[in-house]
Amino acid sequence: MISHGLTIVINELKKHLEDVYNVPSSGDVVQLGNLAEGITSAG
C-alpha cells in the first residue's frame, strides 16, 4: 500500500517537473511495485 502511494507521488512529481521545466517526457513511468508480492510469488 505504501509503495502504491509512493508510485503515485513520484509519477505526479515527474509530471509536474516536466510541465514546469518543459522537459520532454521519456515515457518512463516509475513502478515501485509491492515488495510483499515479490516475496510471496518467489516461494
N, C-alpha and C positions, 0 to 999 in steps of 0.2 A: 504494500500500500504506500509506503514511504517512497519507494523507488518510482512508483507511478506519478506521485506528486512532484518529485524532483524532475522527472522527464518532462512534465508539463511546464514547469518553471524554466528549465533550460531551453526548451523549444521556444517559449514565449520571449525569453531574453534574447535569443539568437534572432528572432524575427524583429524585435524592437531595434536591436543594434543594426541590422541590415537596413531597416527603414530610416533610421537616423543618419547613418553614415553612407547611405546609398551603395552598399556593398551588394554585388550580385549574389543571388542565392546559389549555393553549390548543390542544393538538393539533398544534402545530407541531413538526416533527422537523427537526433540523439535518441538512442534506445537503451536505457539502463536495464530494462527488464526486471525480473523478480528473482532475487538470489535463491529464495526458497524453491522456486520452480526448477532451477538448475540442480539443486541438491536432491530433490525428490525424484527427478527424472533420471539421475545418474545411478540410483540404487535400485 
